[in-house]
Amino acid sequence: MTENEIGDVIVDAALKVHSALGAGLLESVYEACLLHELVKRGLTVGRQVPCPIVYDGLKIDGAFRLDLVVGEKVVVEVKAVEKLMPVHTAQILTYLKLGNFKLGYLLNFDVAHMKDGIKRTVNQL
C-alpha cells in the first residue's frame, strides 16, 4: 500500500474509534483502540516505536518514541488535547524528518467531531 492508501485507512479507523468512544479519554486509550482497529484491517502497526537521534556523530538510542508507525511508512501521533497547537505540528514534522518518513497524521480525539481533529503532515524529504 502507498502512504496515501494507508492514510485513508488511518483516517477511517480514527473516525470509527472516535464514533464509538467519543472525547474525554486518555491518549493511551485512543492509541490502543486505534492500533486494534488498524490491525483488524490487516495493517502492520508498531506502537511506541523507539527512534534514535543522530547528532554530530553521536547516536542517542530511544531519544523519543513514535506513538504508531503504520505499514512501516506512516507516523501517527495521538493527542487528546483541547486544541492542536503549532508545537504539535512541529513535533510530527520533526518525527517525520528524524525518522525519514514521508507522511504523518496528528489525530486529536478530544474534539466533538473527529474530522476537526485530523491533521495530515507531509515531509518534503
Backbone as JSON Lines, residues from 0, in Angstrom:
{"i":0,"aa":"M","n":[0.83,-1.19,0.0],"ca":[0.0,0.0,0.0],"c":[0.88,1.25,0.0]}
{"i":1,"aa":"T","n":[0.41,2.29,-0.64],"ca":[1.13,3.56,-0.63],"c":[0.84,4.3,0.68]}
{"i":2,"aa":"E","n":[1.61,5.33,0.93],"ca":[1.39,6.16,2.11],"c":[-0.04,6.72,2.12]}
{"i":3,"aa":"N","n":[-0.49,7.19,0.95],"ca":[-1.82,7.78,0.88],"c":[-2.93,6.75,1.13]}
{"i":4,"aa":"E","n":[-2.75,5.55,0.63],"ca":[-3.73,4.49,0.89],"c":[-3.76,4.13,2.37]}
{"i":5,"aa":"I","n":[-2.59,4.05,2.97],"ca":[-2.52,3.78,4.41],"c":[-3.19,4.91,5.17]}
{"i":6,"aa":"G","n":[-2.93,6.14,4.74],"ca":[-3.54,7.3,5.38],"c":[-5.06,7.26,5.35]}
{"i":7,"aa":"D","n":[-5.62,6.83,4.23],"ca":[-7.08,6.71,4.12],"c":[-7.62,5.73,5.16]}
{"i":8,"aa":"V","n":[-6.91,4.62,5.35],"ca":[-7.34,3.61,6.33],"c":[-7.21,4.17,7.74]}
{"i":9,"aa":"I","n":[-6.14,4.9,8.0],"ca":[-5.93,5.51,9.32],"c":[-7.07,6.46,9.66]}
{"i":10,"aa":"V","n":[-7.41,7.32,8.73],"ca":[-8.49,8.29,8.96],"c":[-9.81,7.58,9.2]}
{"i":11,"aa":"D","n":[-10.12,6.58,8.4],"ca":[-11.37,5.84,8.57],"c":[-11.4,5.14,9.93]}
{"i":12,"aa":"A","n":[-10.28,4.55,10.32],"ca":[-10.21,3.86,11.61],"c":[-10.35,4.85,12.77]}
{"i":13,"aa":"A","n":[-9.73,6.02,12.65],"ca":[-9.84,7.05,13.69],"c":[-11.29,7.51,13.84]}
{"i":14,"aa":"L","n":[-11.97,7.68,12.71],"ca":[-13.38,8.08,12.75],"c":[-14.22,7.03,13.47]}
{"i":15,"aa":"K","n":[-13.92,5.77,13.21],"ca":[-14.67,4.69,13.86],"c":[-14.42,4.66,15.36]}
{"i":16,"aa":"V","n":[-13.16,4.79,15.76],"ca":[-12.81,4.77,17.18],"c":[-13.47,5.95,17.89]}
{"i":17,"aa":"H","n":[-13.39,7.13,17.31],"ca":[-13.97,8.31,17.93],"c":[-15.49,8.2,18.0]}
{"i":18,"aa":"S","n":[-16.09,7.67,16.97],"ca":[-17.54,7.49,16.97],"c":[-17.99,6.57,18.1]}
{"i":19,"aa":"A","n":[-17.2,5.54,18.37],"ca":[-17.55,4.58,19.42],"c":[-17.26,5.1,20.82]}
{"i":20,"aa":"L","n":[-16.16,5.86,20.98],"ca":[-15.72,6.26,22.32],"c":[-16.03,7.7,22.68]}
{"i":21,"aa":"G","n":[-16.09,8.58,21.67],"ca":[-16.27,10.0,21.97],"c":[-14.99,10.62,22.51]}
{"i":22,"aa":"A","n":[-15.12,11.85,23.0],"ca":[-13.99,12.59,23.54],"c":[-13.87,12.37,25.04]}
{"i":23,"aa":"G","n":[-12.74,12.79,25.61],"ca":[-12.59,12.82,27.05],"c":[-11.76,11.72,27.68]}
{"i":24,"aa":"L","n":[-11.2,10.84,26.88],"ca":[-10.38,9.75,27.44],"c":[-8.9,10.08,27.3]}
{"i":25,"aa":"L","n":[-8.07,9.24,27.88],"ca":[-6.63,9.42,27.79],"c":[-6.11,9.05,26.41]}
{"i":26,"aa":"E","n":[-5.01,9.68,26.02],"ca":[-4.37,9.37,24.74],"c":[-4.07,7.89,24.61]}
{"i":27,"aa":"S","n":[-3.62,7.27,25.7],"ca":[-3.24,5.86,25.65],"c":[-4.41,4.97,25.29]}
{"i":28,"aa":"V","n":[-5.62,5.35,25.68],"ca":[-6.81,4.57,25.34],"c":[-7.08,4.66,23.84]}
{"i":29,"aa":"Y","n":[-7.05,5.87,23.31],"ca":[-7.27,6.04,21.87],"c":[-6.19,5.35,21.06]}
{"i":30,"aa":"E","n":[-4.96,5.43,21.53],"ca":[-3.84,4.78,20.84],"c":[-4.05,3.27,20.76]}
{"i":31,"aa":"A","n":[-4.41,2.67,21.88],"ca":[-4.63,1.21,21.92],"c":[-5.79,0.8,21.03]}
{"i":32,"aa":"C","n":[-6.87,1.57,21.06],"ca":[-8.05,1.23,20.26],"c":[-7.77,1.44,18.77]}
{"i":33,"aa":"L","n":[-7.05,2.49,18.43],"ca":[-6.7,2.73,17.03],"c":[-5.78,1.63,16.53]}
{"i":34,"aa":"L","n":[-4.82,1.24,17.33],"ca":[-3.94,0.12,16.98],"c":[-4.76,-1.12,16.69]}
{"i":35,"aa":"H","n":[-5.68,-1.43,17.57],"ca":[-6.54,-2.61,17.4],"c":[-7.33,-2.52,16.09]}
{"i":36,"aa":"E","n":[-7.89,-1.37,15.82],"ca":[-8.7,-1.17,14.61],"c":[-7.85,-1.31,13.35]}
{"i":37,"aa":"L","n":[-6.64,-0.79,13.37],"ca":[-5.76,-0.89,12.2],"c":[-5.29,-2.32,11.95]}
{"i":38,"aa":"V","n":[-4.98,-3.04,13.03],"ca":[-4.57,-4.44,12.89],"c":[-5.74,-5.27,12.36]}
{"i":39,"aa":"K","n":[-6.95,-4.99,12.84],"ca":[-8.14,-5.69,12.32],"c":[-8.28,-5.5,10.81]}
{"i":40,"aa":"R","n":[-7.81,-4.39,10.32],"ca":[-7.9,-4.08,8.89],"c":[-6.71,-4.59,8.1]}
{"i":41,"aa":"G","n":[-5.86,-5.38,8.75],"ca":[-4.78,-6.06,8.06],"c":[-3.48,-5.29,7.95]}
{"i":42,"aa":"L","n":[-3.36,-4.18,8.66],"ca":[-2.13,-3.4,8.58],"c":[-1.15,-3.81,9.67]}
{"i":43,"aa":"T","n":[0.14,-3.68,9.37],"ca":[1.14,-3.88,10.4],"c":[1.33,-2.54,11.11]}
{"i":44,"aa":"V","n":[1.36,-2.61,12.44],"ca":[1.44,-1.38,13.22],"c":[2.43,-1.57,14.36]}
{"i":45,"aa":"G","n":[3.37,-0.65,14.46],"ca":[4.26,-0.62,15.6],"c":[3.75,0.42,16.58]}
{"i":46,"aa":"R","n":[3.81,0.1,17.87],"ca":[3.34,1.03,18.9],"c":[4.51,1.44,19.79]}
{"i":47,"aa":"Q","n":[4.57,2.74,20.08],"ca":[5.64,3.29,20.9],"c":[7.01,2.86,20.36]}
{"i":48,"aa":"V","n":[7.2,3.11,19.07],"ca":[8.4,2.71,18.36],"c":[9.56,3.64,18.7]}
{"i":49,"aa":"P","n":[10.64,3.1,19.29],"ca":[11.77,3.96,19.62],"c":[12.46,4.46,18.35]}
{"i":50,"aa":"C","n":[12.85,5.7,18.38],"ca":[13.52,6.3,17.23],"c":[14.78,7.01,17.73]}
{"i":51,"aa":"P","n":[15.93,6.62,17.23],"ca":[17.17,7.26,17.68],"c":[17.36,8.64,17.03]}
{"i":52,"aa":"I","n":[18.17,9.42,17.66],"ca":[18.58,10.7,17.09],"c":[20.09,10.62,16.88]}
{"i":53,"aa":"V","n":[20.54,11.1,15.73],"ca":[21.98,11.18,15.47],"c":[22.32,12.66,15.34]}
{"i":54,"aa":"Y","n":[23.21,13.09,16.2],"ca":[23.64,14.49,16.18],"c":[25.16,14.54,16.22]}
{"i":55,"aa":"D","n":[25.73,15.11,15.2],"ca":[27.18,15.33,15.16],"c":[27.96,14.07,15.49]}
{"i":56,"aa":"G","n":[27.51,12.95,14.91],"ca":[28.2,11.68,15.12],"c":[27.79,10.95,16.39]}
{"i":57,"aa":"L","n":[26.98,11.56,17.22],"ca":[26.51,10.95,18.46],"c":[25.12,10.35,18.23]}
{"i":58,"aa":"K","n":[25.0,9.05,18.48],"ca":[23.71,8.38,18.34],"c":[23.07,8.22,19.71]}
{"i":59,"aa":"I","n":[21.86,8.74,19.84],"ca":[21.12,8.65,21.1],"c":[19.95,7.7,20.85]}
{"i":60,"aa":"D","n":[20.09,6.46,21.33],"ca":[19.03,5.47,21.14],"c":[17.82,5.8,22.0]}
{"i":61,"aa":"G","n":[16.65,5.56,21.44],"ca":[15.41,5.75,22.19],"c":[15.2,7.18,22.64]}
{"i":62,"aa":"A","n":[15.69,8.14,21.87],"ca":[15.57,9.55,22.24],"c":[14.1,9.98,22.3]}
{"i":63,"aa":"F","n":[13.28,9.37,21.47],"ca":[11.84,9.62,21.51],"c":[11.13,8.41,20.95]}
{"i":64,"aa":"R","n":[9.83,8.36,21.15],"ca":[9.02,7.23,20.69],"c":[7.89,7.72,19.81]}
{"i":65,"aa":"L","n":[7.69,7.02,18.72],"ca":[6.58,7.32,17.82],"c":[5.35,6.56,18.32]}
{"i":66,"aa":"D","n":[4.22,7.25,18.49],"ca":[3.02,6.58,19.0],"c":[2.69,5.35,18.17]}
{"i":67,"aa":"L","n":[2.49,5.55,16.87],"ca":[2.2,4.44,15.96],"c":[2.96,4.64,14.66]}
{"i":68,"aa":"V","n":[3.47,3.55,14.11],"ca":[4.04,3.55,12.76],"c":[3.26,2.49,11.99]}
{"i":69,"aa":"V","n":[2.56,2.92,10.95],"ca":[1.66,2.04,10.22],"c":[2.28,1.66,8.88]}
{"i":70,"aa":"G","n":[2.32,0.35,8.63],"ca":[2.87,-0.15,7.38],"c":[4.32,0.25,7.16]}
{"i":71,"aa":"E","n":[5.02,0.55,8.24],"ca":[6.41,0.99,8.2],"c":[6.6,2.26,7.36]}
{"i":72,"aa":"K","n":[5.49,2.99,7.1],"ca":[5.55,4.15,6.22],"c":[4.94,5.42,6.79]}
{"i":73,"aa":"V","n":[3.94,5.29,7.66],"ca":[3.18,6.45,8.1],"c":[3.22,6.56,9.63]}
{"i":74,"aa":"V","n":[3.55,7.74,10.12],"ca":[3.62,8.0,11.55],"c":[2.3,8.6,12.02]}
{"i":75,"aa":"V","n":[1.8,8.11,13.16],"ca":[0.59,8.65,13.75],"c":[0.92,9.12,15.16]}
{"i":76,"aa":"E","n":[0.63,10.37,15.42],"ca":[0.8,10.94,16.76],"c":[-0.61,11.17,17.32]}
{"i":77,"aa":"V","n":[-0.92,10.49,18.41],"ca":[-2.25,10.56,19.02],"c":[-2.25,11.62,20.11]}
{"i":78,"aa":"K","n":[-3.26,12.47,20.06],"ca":[-3.43,13.52,21.07],"c":[-4.84,13.45,21.63]}
{"i":79,"aa":"A","n":[-4.98,13.96,22.84],"ca":[-6.29,14.16,23.46],"c":[-6.2,15.5,24.19]}
{"i":80,"aa":"V","n":[-6.18,16.57,23.41],"ca":[-5.99,17.93,23.94],"c":[-7.13,18.82,23.47]}
{"i":81,"aa":"E","n":[-7.33,19.9,24.19],"ca":[-8.42,20.82,23.85],"c":[-8.27,21.37,22.44]}
{"i":82,"aa":"K","n":[-7.02,21.67,22.06],"ca":[-6.77,22.25,20.75],"c":[-5.36,21.89,20.3]}
{"i":83,"aa":"L","n":[-5.21,21.51,19.04],"ca":[-3.87,21.28,18.5],"c":[-3.16,22.63,18.4]}
{"i":84,"aa":"M","n":[-1.93,22.64,18.83],"ca":[-1.12,23.85,18.83],"c":[-0.02,23.72,17.78]}
{"i":85,"aa":"P","n":[0.6,24.85,17.4],"ca":[1.7,24.79,16.43],"c":[2.84,23.86,16.87]}
{"i":86,"aa":"V","n":[3.07,23.73,18.17],"ca":[4.13,22.84,18.65],"c":[3.81,21.38,18.3]}
{"i":87,"aa":"H","n":[2.55,21.01,18.23],"ca":[2.18,19.64,17.85],"c":[2.53,19.38,16.39]}
{"i":88,"aa":"T","n":[2.28,20.36,15.55],"ca":[2.65,20.23,14.13],"c":[4.17,20.15,14.0]}
{"i":89,"aa":"A","n":[4.87,20.96,14.75],"ca":[6.34,20.92,14.73],"c":[6.84,19.55,15.2]}
{"i":90,"aa":"Q","n":[6.18,19.0,16.21],"ca":[6.56,17.69,16.74],"c":[6.45,16.61,15.67]}
{"i":91,"aa":"I","n":[5.31,16.53,15.0],"ca":[5.13,15.47,13.99],"c":[6.09,15.68,12.82]}
{"i":92,"aa":"L","n":[6.32,16.92,12.44],"ca":[7.25,17.18,11.34],"c":[8.68,16.78,11.72]}
{"i":93,"aa":"T","n":[9.06,17.05,12.95],"ca":[10.38,16.63,13.44],"c":[10.49,15.11,13.42]}
{"i":94,"aa":"Y","n":[9.44,14.42,13.88],"ca":[9.44,12.96,13.86],"c":[9.6,12.43,12.44]}
{"i":95,"aa":"L","n":[8.9,13.05,11.51],"ca":[9.0,12.61,10.11],"c":[10.42,12.79,9.59]}
{"i":96,"aa":"K","n":[10.99,13.94,9.87],"ca":[12.34,14.23,9.38],"c":[13.37,13.3,10.0]}
{"i":97,"aa":"L","n":[13.33,13.16,11.33],"ca":[14.33,12.34,12.01],"c":[14.19,10.86,11.69]}
{"i":98,"aa":"G","n":[12.97,10.41,11.42],"ca":[12.74,9.01,11.09],"c":[12.74,8.73,9.6]}
{"i":99,"aa":"N","n":[12.92,9.8,8.8],"ca":[12.92,9.68,7.34],"c":[11.61,9.12,6.81]}
{"i":100,"aa":"F","n":[10.49,9.61,7.36],"ca":[9.16,9.25,6.89],"c":[8.61,10.37,6.03]}
{"i":101,"aa":"K","n":[7.73,10.01,5.12],"ca":[7.14,10.98,4.2],"c":[5.82,11.56,4.72]}
{"i":102,"aa":"L","n":[5.03,10.73,5.42],"ca":[3.67,11.15,5.78],"c":[3.38,10.86,7.25]}
{"i":103,"aa":"G","n":[2.69,11.8,7.88],"ca":[2.28,11.62,9.26],"c":[0.92,12.23,9.53]}
{"i":104,"aa":"Y","n":[0.28,11.76,10.59],"ca":[-1.02,12.28,11.0],"c":[-0.99,12.64,12.47]}
{"i":105,"aa":"L","n":[-1.49,13.82,12.78],"ca":[-1.82,14.19,14.14],"c":[-3.3,13.91,14.3]}
{"i":106,"aa":"L","n":[-3.64,13.1,15.27],"ca":[-5.05,12.76,15.5],"c":[-5.42,13.21,16.9]}
{"i":107,"aa":"N","n":[-6.24,14.24,16.99],"ca":[-6.69,14.75,18.28],"c":[-8.1,14.23,18.53]}
{"i":108,"aa":"F","n":[-8.22,13.34,19.51],"ca":[-9.5,12.71,19.8],"c":[-10.36,13.52,20.76]}
{"i":109,"aa":"D","n":[-9.84,14.6,21.32],"ca":[-10.61,15.4,22.27],"c":[-11.37,16.52,21.56]}
{"i":110,"aa":"V","n":[-12.16,16.12,20.58],"ca":[-12.97,17.05,19.78],"c":[-14.38,16.49,19.65]}
{"i":111,"aa":"A","n":[-15.33,17.37,19.37],"ca":[-16.71,16.91,19.19],"c":[-16.86,16.08,17.93]}
{"i":112,"aa":"H","n":[-16.19,16.49,16.85],"ca":[-16.25,15.79,15.56],"c":[-14.83,15.44,15.13]}
{"i":113,"aa":"M","n":[-14.56,14.18,14.95],"ca":[-13.19,13.72,14.66],"c":[-12.6,14.41,13.44]}
{"i":114,"aa":"K","n":[-13.42,14.73,12.45],"ca":[-12.89,15.38,11.25],"c":[-12.16,16.68,11.59]}
{"i":115,"aa":"D","n":[-12.52,17.29,12.72],"ca":[-11.86,18.52,13.15],"c":[-10.55,18.25,13.89]}
{"i":116,"aa":"G","n":[-10.27,16.99,14.19],"ca":[-9.07,16.64,14.93],"c":[-8.02,15.95,14.1]}
{"i":117,"aa":"I","n":[-8.16,15.98,12.79],"ca":[-7.22,15.27,11.9],"c":[-6.34,16.28,11.18]}
{"i":118,"aa":"K","n":[-5.04,16.14,11.33],"ca":[-4.1,16.99,10.62],"c":[-3.08,16.11,9.92]}
{"i":119,"aa":"R","n":[-3.07,16.2,8.61],"ca":[-2.14,15.44,7.76],"c":[-0.9,16.28,7.55]}
{"i":120,"aa":"T","n":[0.27,15.67,7.73],"ca":[1.53,16.4,7.59],"c":[2.45,15.63,6.65]}
{"i":121,"aa":"V","n":[3.04,16.35,5.7],"ca":[3.93,15.75,4.72],"c":[5.34,16.29,4.91]}
{"i":122,"aa":"N","n":[6.3,15.38,4.93],"ca":[7.72,15.72,4.97],"c":[8.19,15.81,3.53]}
{"i":123,"aa":"Q","n":[8.69,16.96,3.16],"ca":[9.15,17.18,1.77],"c":[10.43,16.44,1.44]}
{"i":124,"aa":"L","n":[11.0,15.72,2.44],"ca":[12.26,14.97,2.27],"c":[13.2,15.84,1.47]}
